[in-house]
Every structure is written in structure tokens, then in C-alpha cells.
């Protein structure tokens, strides 16, 4: 009976190691790129914005198109954001819808910091300055596509 217990323990340990080794390579392929964006937004209750940007990934630059909608926004603002995109396997992984819940007020300029994630697991960590006036208690959506 002792041998059956050892066999079960050994089998469980072997299975756990196999699962860990199988999952590990997929995590190691994810890489980081840098992003820069210029976004303009205008709104009264519902805001609409758009812009453009660049992803630099594996030594190449990819042009980005950015669109978005927010609820609870009043004002006109423009933002220049820079940061990094993590968990990229290919440049196409950056494409998709990102969402974030936020509350903020910027008058004639102010710092913005955001962390967003899409369905591909890509995380954008952005920071920059906003110019203009915007008051919001908003749930914002941002859509990025490669041009």
C-alpha cells in the first residue's frame, strides 16, 4: 500500500511539472514595445475622440489609428501620451478595444496616467500631458487598429 501512495505522489508531481513546462514557453515569447499617441477629444455629456500614434516593436515602427467614446465628459482636450505596451507576441496584438474607468479634471493642462488592457492581454502603460479643459466622471473606451 505504501508503494501505491508513492506512485500516486510521483505521478502527480510529474503531471504538475509537465503542465508548468508546457505553459512556460508561451509566456517567454511575450515582449515589450513602446508607444506614442496624440488623441483629441470633444464632448458634452458624450465625448468623441480620435487620434494617431506609433508602436515601436522589434526595431520596426507601426502606425496606429485611435478612436474612442466616453460618457460623462464636458470639454475639449488634446493629449500627448507615451509609454509601453507589454505582453506583445506580434505587433497585431496591440489592436483591439481597451477600457478604463476614470475620474478626472484637467484645466489648461494636466498630467494623465493610464493603464489599459485589451482582450489579447496587451497592457498599455501611458503617461503624458493634456492641454485644454475637460471635466469627466467617465467610463471611457479606446479602440486601436494598425494602419
N, C-alpha and C positions, 0 to 999 in steps of 0.2 A: 504494500500500500504506500510505503514511503517512496518507492520508485515512480508510481503514478503521479504523486504530488510533485516530484522533481521534474518529471516530463512535462506536466502542465505548466509549471513555472518557467521552464526553459522555452517551451512553445510560445507562451505569452510574451516573454522578453524578446524572442526572435521576431515575432509578428510586430511588436512595437518598434523595433529597430528598423525593420523593413519599411514601415509606414513613414518613419522620420527620414530615412534616406531617400525615399521616393519623393517626398514633399520638398526637401531641401534644394534640389537643383532649380525648381521653378522660382523660388524666392531669390536665388542668386542672380537671375537674369534681369531683374528689375534694376533700372538705372535712373539717374537724376539728370534733368536738363534745366536750363534757365529760361525764364520768360520775361517779356516786357510787353506792356499793354497801354493803350490810350483809349479811354472809354469816356463818352459824353452821355449825359442823362438829362432829361427834362420831364417834369411831371407836375400834375395837380391831382392828388388822390392816387391815380395810377401813373406810374412813370414808365417811360420807354427809353431805352438806351442802346448804344451800339458803339463799335469801335474796331480797332485792328491791333494786331500785335505780332510778335515773333517768338517762336520757340527755337532755342539752340540746343540741339541734341546730337551727340556723337559727331561733333565737328561740323554739322550742317545746320543751315537756318531754314525754318519752315514758316511761311506766312500764315497768320491766323485771322479769322473773321469772328467777331464777337457781337452777340446780340443779347438783349435781356429785357425783362419786365419786372417791375416792383410794385407792390401795393403799399399805400400809406406814405407816399413821397410828395413833397411840395418843394419846387425849386428847379434851378438849372445849375448843373455842375459838370466839371470835366476832371478826370483823374488820370494821372500817370502812375502806373504800378509796375514794379519789378519784383522778381522773386524766383522761386524754383518750383519745378514740377518733379515730384518723386513718384516712384513705382511705375515708371515707363518701361515697357518692353519694346515698343515701336513708337515712332512719332505719332502715328494714328491714334494711339491710346489717349491722347490729350483731348480728342474730340468727344463731345457729349454735353449733357446738361449738368450743371453744378448748382447747388442751392445752399443758402446760408440764412439763418435768422439773425437779424441785427437790429440795433437801435443806435441812432447817432445824430449829431448835429454838427455841421461844419459851416462856418461863416467866413467867406473870403479866404478860404484856405484852411487846411487842417490835415493832420496825419490820418491815414487809413491803414488798417492792418486786417487781413482776412485769411482764413484757412478754409478751403473749399475741397470737396471730393466729388468725383463722378462715379458712375456705375462701373467703370473699368478699374477702379481702385486708385486712380491717379489723384494725388493730393497736391493742390496749389497752395503755396505759402507766399502771400503777396503783401507788399507794403508800398506806400507812396504818399503823394500829396494830392489833395483835392482843391480845386480852385472854383469859386462860385458860392452860391448859397443853396443848401439842401437841408431840410429837416425831415427826418423819417423815423418811423417806428414800423419797420418793414420786414416782410419776408421777400427776399429777392431771389431771382432766378437768373442764371447766366448760361448761355449756350456758346460753346466754342466749336468751330469747324476749321479744318485745314483748307487753305485756298489753293 
